[in-house]
Amino acid sequence: MTLYDVLYKKAEQEDGKAIWMRCGIMIEKENGKKSLKLDAVPLGAAWDGWLVVSERKRADAEDPQYPQDPQDTQDRQDQKDLDDSDIPF
């Protein structure tokens, strides 16, 4: 499974660099099917109607607001379950 961020161009900085806002995710499964989940739909005159899909970078994957690869999440939970060093007895 591959995760993608769905983005829209919110504005441009004075130097011309775009300011991107994440408004959802797209998931591509091993069988090639894709699912899209929008958390927000941009509105207003500033939005030109275009959304950009960008493959999620590893640093973005740590953002708790967005779903993770379920296997990665399970691996982390398994490791946490095995770590009993903080038990006081």
C-alpha positions, 0 to 999 in steps of 0.5 A, a space after each residue: 500500500 502506498 500513501 499519498 497526500 492530497 494538497 491544494 495551493 493556498 497562496 504564494 509567498 513574496 518570493 513566489 514559493 507556493 504554500 501548500 495545504 493538505 486536504 486529504 489522502 489517497 491510498 493506492 493498494 497492491 491491486 492498483 485500486 485507489 481510494 481518496 479521503 478528503 478532510 476538507 474541500 477548499 472554497 473561495 476565489 483563491 482556489 483554482 479547482 486543482 488538487 495535487 497528489 504527492 507521494 507521502 514522504 517518510 517525515 510526513 508519515 509521523 504526523 498523527 493526524 493522518 493514517 499510517 500504513 497499517 503494517 507499520 503501525 502494527 509493527 510499532 505497536 508490537 514493539 511497544 507491547 514487547 517493551 516492558 522495561 518501564 514496569 516497576 516490579 
